[in-house]
Amino acid sequence: MSGVKFDERFLDEIKARLRPSDVIGRTVKLRKQGREFVGLSPFTKERSPSFFVNDDKGQFFDFSSGKNGDLITFLQETERLTFMEAVERLAAEAGVPMPAPDPQSAERDRVRQGLAEWLEQAGAWFQAELRRPVGREARDYLAARGLPEAEWARFGIGYAPGGRTALKDYLVAKGARPGELVEAGLLIAPEDGGAPYDRFRDRIMFPIADGRGRFVSFGGRAMDPKARAKYLNGPETSVFHKGHVLYGMGEARKILGAAPSGETPPLVVVEGYMDAIACHRAGVAAVAPMGTALTEEQMEMLWRLHPEPTLCFDGDRAGRQAAFRAMDRALPILKPGKSFQFSLVEGGKDPDDVLREQGPVALRQQLATTTPFAQALFERERDLEPLDTPERRAGLKGRLRQAAGAIADNDLQQAYRQDLLERYDGLFRKAESSQGARPPWRPQARRNGRWKGPGEAWADAQPPTAQGKAAAGRLAAGLDPAPAALAAYALSRPAVLDDHLEDVFATEGFGEPGLCEMVREIIRLRLESDHLDSDSLTRHLRSCGFNALLTDIDRAAAKSGAPFLKPDVSLEAANSQWSQAFASLSRLASLDKALDASKGNLRERSDMEAFERLKGERDALRRATREWND
C-alpha cells in the first residue's frame, strides 16, 4: 500500500465513524467530565489526571507531556504504528474499505498542493492590497460596516483591485502558470481562447478555508453597486467543492473549543460572510454556506461539532425559502440527538445589522431565542394556506404525516408523527373553544414567558361577525392617524404587543372605534400563538374580512408622521418610541373618559380646577401627537 495517497474525505469518513473516547478508552481509563473525557496520561506517570479526550473536536490533549492530536496520532504515539498502519487499523474498525493503490493519486496530490500554495499567496496579496492606497474605498466601506482594522487579519479580509490582470501579473511574476491559476479559480479563461484575466476585481475579499484552515477559494463582495453579482464565490475546483465547505468553520471551532467545560454554546448557521464575522466578534460560533442551500454533507459536518445547530436566516421571503429548503433536506437524515433549531433575528435585520446597531449582547440574546425543528416544521405547514374548510384542515393533517414519514430513523419518525398530530389536535381544540359559548380570554400577567388566560370574559366581546367587520370597514374611512400608526407598527412587529396586551385591550382599539374588532382579533391570535410573524398575522386578518381596514390603516398611518414608522430608526429605538406613543394615547383615552364623566358633576371650585388640569393635560397630549406630522 506504499503507493496509496489518502484523500482527505477518506480520512474524514474514518474519523466521523469512530468516537475517540471509545477507541482511546480501550487503553486509557476515562471518565466523563462535562463535554470531555479525562484520565491519566498514557505518556507519563502521573497521579492527577491531565489527559483529555474531546469527541466533538475529535482530538486528545495531554497536558503532562504536551502531546495532542487525532486518533491516528494517538495510535502512532502509543503503539508506535506508522501512519499507514494506524489508518489501516482504524479503517478496518470503522468499516471503511481502504482505497486501491493508484499511482496517479500522488500526482493529483502534488497538483492540489501547488494550487493551495497559489491560493495562500493570493490571500496574502489581497490583504496587502487592502492596506495600500488602492484599497482606500474598501477600507472606508469596512469602517462603515463597523469592522475595525484590528479585526481584518483575524478573518483574512483583503481587497482585489479593479485592474484586469493585477493578481495574475503578481503571481506569474512569482512563478505561477496562468493555467494553474485558472484551475485554482483565481483567473477566468475566455471561451474564445483569449488570455486569462482576474476573476475577482474591485471586490472586498473573504478567504474560504477547509477544515484544516487551508485556503481553498475566495468570496468577493463588489464595491460597485451596479455590479452584476453583489457577492461572487470562486468556482468548483479540484480543491474547492461548495457543498463540502462552510465559511468560518475554523473560527467557529476555536470559539466552541474555548467554552468552559460542561457548557454547550450555540453553533449558528447564517447566510453571509459578514453575518458569520459579526457572530464571531460577538463570541458566537457561526458558519455560512457558499451561497447555496445546506447540503447533507454540510449538515453532518455541523453535527460533528454540535448536536443541534441553529439555522438563522433573514426574515424576508428568500430567507424563509432557504429555511424551508434546509428543513426538507434535513428531514430524512434527522436522528436521535441530531437535529436543528431555528432563529429569526428581529425586525428584518441580519446578525451584522444587530451587532452594529445594538451590540454583541443584543445579538447573543436574539440568537439564543430559538424554535425547535418540530415546531418550525408544524408552523410552516400550518401557514401554507387558510384552514377554513374541512378539506384544507385534512390537507394539513396529510402534509404533517408526509413530513414525518420522510424521516429515515423509525423511532424518530414515530415520535415526530405523534408530536405533529398532537399540535394539530391542539390547534383545532383552541379554535373550537374560541368559537363556543365560553367568551374569549382576557389576558393576565405574563408568567414563564407565556400568556395565561383564565377564561375571564372581555366586556361585551363576541367573535368577529360579518356585520362587525363591515362596520369596521365603514368606520375605517375616518381613522385617526395616531392610532392607525400604532396598529400599523403592531402589524409589522407583533412581538411589540407582548408587554402591553392587557393595556391594548383596555384602550378599545388604541382609542379608535374603527380598530376595535380587529385589535381584539390580534390579541386573541397573539394569545394562542407563541410565534406570530407579520406575514401570518396579516394573512389571518385578511381571511377574517379585514382587507379594507388594513388598507385604510396603511393610508392613515402614512399621514401620521409617527417616528417609529420611519425606515432609518433602529428596532430598539422604534420599540421604545412605540411604547411611549402607546402610553400617551392610552392616557389620552382615559382622560377623555374622565372628562366626559365629570362634565355634569362640577359643583365645587376644586372640581372645576381638577377638570381644567385634566383638560390641559389632554390637550397637551393631543398636540404632541399632532406634532408627528411636522
N, C-alpha and C positions, 0 to 999 in steps of 0.2 A: 504493500500500500504506500510505498515511499513516494510514488508519483502523484498521489492524491493531494489536491488543494481544496480545502473546505470552503464552501460558500457560507457567508455569514448567516444566511437563512437556515442552513442545515444546523449550524451550531445553536442558533436561537431556538429552533424547534426542539432540540435535545433539552435545553435549559427550561423551556416552557413546560415540558412534561414531567420534570423532576423537581421536587421541593428540596432545597439544600438541607433543611433541618432533618428530612427523612434520611438522606444519604449520609450526611455527616453524623447524624445521631446514632448510626450503627457503630461508630468508633469513638465518639465523644458523648458522654452522658450530658444531655441537655435538659434544661427546664425552661418553661415559658416565662418570660418577663416582659409584660407589655406587648409591644409589637415584635419583639425579638426573642431569640432563644439564647441562653447563657450557659456556659460550662467552663471547666478547667482547660487550660491551654494544652493542645496535643504537642506543642513545640517546646515548651519549657516546663519546669517543675514549679508549681505554684499552689498556694493554699486558698487564695481568694480568686474566684472566677473572673477572668478578664477576656474570655473568648466569647464572641457574639456571632450569631447567625441571623441574617435578616432575609426572610423568604421573599418579601416584596422587592428587594433590591437584587436578590439572587447572589448575595455576597456573604463572605465571612470576614470578621475583623478580629485580629488577635493583638491586643494592646501590650501584652507582655513581651512579644517578640517583634512586633511591628509588621507582621505578615498580614496580608489581606488578598482577596481575590474571589474567583468564582469556583464552581465545583471542579472544573478541570485543574485549576491551580491547586486546589486542596489535595486532589489525588496525586498530583506531581510532587507536592511538598511532603505528604505523609507516607506515600507508598513508593516514592522515587520512580514513578512511571514517567515515560516520555510523554510528550504532548499527544502523539498518535495513540499510544496505549491508553491514555486517560480518555480520549474521545471514543475509542472503540469500546471501552468498558461502559461508559455512560450511554452510548448509543444502544448497546445491547439491553441495558436496563430500561431505557425509555422506549424500546421497541421501534427505534428509527433505523432503517437499513442504511448501511454505510454506502456512500457513493462509489460507483465503479471507477477504477483508475482511468484518468483522462489526461493524456499528455498535453492537450490543448488548454487545460484549465490553468496551468501555470502561466501561460502566455496571456490569458484573459485577465488573470490577477495582476500581471505586470502592467497591462494596459490600463486597468482601472486605477492602479496605484499612481500611474502617470497623470491620469485625468484629475485625481484627487489633489495632486500637488499643484496643478494649474489652478484648480478652484481655490485652494488655500491662498495662492499668490494673488488671484483676482480679488479675494476678500480683503487682503491687506491693502491692495491698491485702492479699492473703493473707500476704505476707512481713511486712508491718507488724503484722497481727493476731497472728502467732506471737510477737512480742515484747511484746505487750500483756498485761495481767492475764488476759484470757480465754484466752490460749494457754499458761497455766502447765502444764496436764497434758500438752499436746503437747510442750512443752519437756522435761518430765521423761521422756517416752517416748523422745524422740530421744537424750537423755543416756544412758538405759538401753541404747539400741541402739548406744552408742559413737560417736555422731555429734556432735562438739562444735559449739558455736555459731559458731566461726570458719569452719566449712565450709558453713553454711546458705546464705549469699549465693552462694557458688560454684555451688551446684546449684539456686538459686532456690526453696528449700523454704519453704513457708508453712503457714498454718492457716486453715481455713474454720470459723468458729464455728457453734454449733448453732442460731442463730436462723433462722427460716424465710425471712426476706427481708432478711437483713443485707447481703449483697452487692448484691442488687437495689436496695435503698434507696440505697446508696452510689453506684452507677453511674448510677442515674436522676437523682440529685442533680447528677451531673457532666454530664448532658445526654443520656444513653442512653435509647433507647426500649425497653420490655420486649420487643417483637418482635425487635429486633436481638439482644438478649441470649439469647433463645430460639434464634435462628439460630446464634449463636456457641457454643451448647451449655452456656451458663452457667446458664440457667433452664430449668425444665420447665413446659410449658403443659398444664394438665389437660385431659383429653378432654372433660369436661363443660362446657368453656368458662370455668372459673374463672380467677382471677388467677394468673399465673405465679409460681413460687416458686424459691428457690435449689436447684440440682441437688446441690451439694456442701455438706454440713452436718456439723459436728463431725468433720472429717477433716484429716489432715496432707496437704498439697497438694504435688504434684510437677508443674512445668510441662513440657509436651511441646512441643518446638520443631522447626521444619522444618530443611532443610539450610542455610538462611541464618541460623539462630539466632532466628527469629521465633516467638513463641508461637502455637500453633495449637490447643491444647487443654490439658487438665489430667488428672492421675490423682490420686485421693484414697484415702488409707488410713484406714479407720474407726478411731476411738478406742474406740467401744463394741464390746466383744467379742461382743455379741449382734446386731450389725448384720447385715442380710440379705446384704450383699456386703462382704467384707473389703476388697477393692480395687475401685474404681469408676473407669472411664475415661469421658471425655466421648464423646458420640455422634458419628456421622458427620455432617460439616457440609460447607459449600462450601469451607472452608479446612483441614479435617482428614479424612483418609482413613487408617484404621488400617493398611491394607496398604501404604501408601506412606511411612510414617514409622517410624523406630526411635528409641526413647528413648535419650538420651545421645550421639547422633551427633556433636554439636558438640564435646563434651568429648573424645570418642574421637579426633576429627581433631586436636585440639590435642596430645594425647599422642603420636599417631603422627608428627605433624609435628616434634615436639621430639626425636625419636630421632636419634642420631648418624648421619651419612651412612654408608651401607653396611650398616646394620642393618635388619632387618625384624622389628620387635617384634610380638607376637601381637595379634590383634583377636578378642575373645571375645564371644559372644552368650550372655547369661544370661536368667533367667526373670523377674526383677522389678526394680523401681526401686532398691531398697536394695542388691541384688546388683550392679547396674551402678555405683552410687555407691561401694560397697566396692572394686570393681576400680579405679575411677578414683583413689581415695585411696591404693591400693597401687601406682599408677603403671602400671596395665594398661588399655589401651584396651578399652572394653566398651560394648555396646548391648543393649537389650531390646526385644522385640516388644510390641505393645499387648494382651497377654493372649490372643493368637491364635497359630496356627501361622505360622511364617515363610512369606511369600508369595514367588513367583518374583521379583517386583519388588524386594522387600527383599533377596533373595539377590544380585541384580545390583548393588544399592547397595553391599552388603558387598564384592563382588569389585572394585569400583572403588577400594576402599581397601586391600584385602589379597587375595593370590592364594588363601590357604587359611585363612579364618576358623575359629575354634574354637567349636564348639557345646557349651555347658556346661549340662547340665540336672540337676535333682535326681535322686538315685538311687532315688526311690520309683517306684511304678507309673506315676503321672501323668507323671513326668519321663521315664521310658523311652518312654512312648507319644508324648510330644512329640518325642523324638529320632527315633522311627520315622517319624512324620509328616514331619519335616524331611527324612529320607532319601528318602522316596517322592517328595516334591516336588522335591528337588534332582536326583534321578537323570536325568530327561530333559534337564536343562539343563547337566549337567556338561560341561566341555570341557577340552582340554589346557591345563594351567596354571591351571585354575579349579576348585577342589574345596573340601571342608570337612574338618576334623578334629573329633574328639570328645574331651571331657574329663569325667571324673566326679570331683567333689570327694569325698574320703574320708569314711567314717563317717556317711553320710546327712546330711551338713551341706550348707549352701549357702555361696557366697562371703562373704556378710555374717557368717555364723557363724564362719568360719575367720579372717576379719580380726579380729573381736572377741576370739576365744579364743586365737589363735596368732600373730597379727601379719601384717604385709604380706609378709615374706619367705616365710613358710609358704604364703600364698595364691599368691604368684607361682610357687613351686615346684610346687604342686599343679596349677595351670592349665597349667604347662609340660609336664606329663605327658599326652600325647595319644595317641589311637588314630587311624590313618589311616582314611579313609572306606571303602576296600575291606575292611579288616579288620573294622570295625564292622558293615558290611553282612553279611559272612560269618557273624559270630558271632550276629547277630540270626536269620538263617535256620537256623543250626545248632542254636540253643537253642529253636527253636519247638516241637519235640516230641522224644521219645526216638528214637534211631536204632538200635533193637534188632531191626529186621526189614528184609529186602531192600526191601520196599515203601516203608518210611519213608526209607531211605537213597536210594532212587531219587527219592522226593519231594523231598528236599533238593537233589539234583542238578538236578531240574527247576526248582525255585524259583531256584536260582543262575543258571541260563540265562535265566530270565524276567527276573530283576533286571538282568542285563547287557543284555538286549535292550531295556530301557526307555531306555537312553542314546541320544540322537539322533546324537551325533557317531560316525561309523562307526569311525574309528581307535580312539577311546577305548572304544567298545563292544567291539571285538575284544580290546583289552588287558585289559578287566575280565573278559570271559569266560574268558580264559586264566588270569588271576590267581585267580579264584574257583574254577575247576576244579582248579587246582594245589593250592589249600588243601584242597579236598575230598579229592583223592587222598592228600595228606599226612595228613589226619585218619584215614583208614582204614588207611593203612600203619602208623601208630602203634598203632592198636587191634589190628591183626593181630599185630604184633611183640610186644605185651604179653601176648597170649594163647598164643603159641607156646612152643616148648621153652626158649627163652632166658629166664632168670629176669629179674624186674624190675630197674630201675636202683637203685643206691644213690647218693644224692646226694653230689657232691663240692663243692669250693669254687665260689662264685658268681663268674663272670667276665663282664665287659662287660654286667652287668645280666641275664644269663640263666643258668639252671642247666644244667650239663653232666652227662650220665650216661654213664659208660664201659661200662656193661653188667655191672658187678660184681653178684654175687648178694646179695640180702638173706639173712640167716641163716634157714634153713628157711622162707623166704617162698614162698607159692604164690598164684595168683589166687584171690580170694574164691570160695568154693563155697557151694552152698545149705546144706550141713551146717554150714559155718563160720558163716554168717550166723545160722542158727537157734541155734547155740551162743552166739553173741554176744548174741542176744536174750534167751536164758535167763539169761546172766550179768548182763545189764543190771539185773535186779531189785535187785541189791545194789551198785550203783555207788557208789564213794566220791565224795562231793560235790566235793572239791577237784579231782581230775582231770576230773570232769564239767564243772566251771566252766571249766577251761582249754579243753576241747573245745567247749563252747558258744560261747565267745568266738571261737575259731578258725573255727567255722562261720559266725558272723556277719561276721567280718572276715578272710577267708582270707589277705590280704596280710601279716598279722602273722607268718605261718609262714616267710616268705621268708628271714629271717636265722637260722632255727632248724631247718631241715628235717632236717639230719643228726642233730641232738640229739633232735628229736622222734622220729625213727625209733629211736634208741638207747633211748629210755625205754619202748618197747613199750606204746604206748597211754597215754602220760602216767603210766605206772606202774600202770595199771588194766587187768588182762587182758581185761575185757569190752569195752574200746575198741580192742583191738589191731588187729583186722582192718579196722575202719572207718578208723582213723588211717592204716594203710598205703594204703588206697584213696584217701584225701585227698591223701597225699603223691604217689602216682602221678599223680593228676589234676593236682595243682599243678605237677609237673614238666613235664607235657605242654602246659600252657596258660599263656601269658604273662599273660592277663587272666581271672581266675576270680572271679566275684562270688558273693555268698552265695546268691542265688536259684538260679543254675545249679548250684552245688555241692550244695545241698540236694536239688534235683530229681534230680541224678545219683545221690545216695546212696539216695534213695527208690526209684529204678528198680533199684538193686542189692539191694534187700531189707532195708535198714536202717531201715525205718519205725519199728518198735517201739523200737529202740535210740535213735533221735533223740528220741522222746517221753520215754524214761527219762532221757536226758541233760538235757533241759529240766527235768524234775521234780527230779533230783538237784542240778542247778546252782542251782535256786531256793532250795534249802536251804543252800547253801554260804556265803552272805553275802559272796561274793567282791567286793572293792571295784571291780574293773574291770568288773563287770556292772551297776553302779548307773547309772541313767539320767542323773544330773546330772554325771557325770565326763566331762571333755573327751577327745577322741580321743587326744591326745598323752599325757595322764596315764594313760588306760586301757591304751594300748600298753605304757607303761613298767611299770605295775603287773602286767600280764600277764607280761611278760618276767621280772620279779623273781619272781613266783609260779612260773613255769615253771622258773626256775633253782633255786628252793628244792625243788620236787618232784623235779627231776632229781637233785639232791644227795641227797634223801631216799631215792630208789630205789637210788642207788649205795651209800649207807650200809647199807641193808637187805641188799644183796647181800654187802657186805664183812663185815658181822656174821655172816651165815649161814655164809659160807665159813670164818670164823675160829673158830667155836664149838668145833670139835673139835681145835684146834691151840693151845690156851692152855697152853704148857709153862713159860714163863718169867714172872717178875714183870712184866717190861717188856711182854710180850704182854697180860697182864691189864690193865695201865694203859692200853695203846693201845685195848684193847677197850672199856674204860669211857669213854674220851674219845669214841670214835666213837658209843657208845650215848648219851652225854649230848648230843652234837650232834644225833643223830637225834631224840631225844625233844623237844629244843627246837624243832626244825623242825616236828614233829607238833603241838606246842602252838600254834605260830604259825598254822598253817593252821586249827586248830580255832577260833582267836580271830576268824576271819571271821564266825562266827555270833553273836558277842557284840554 
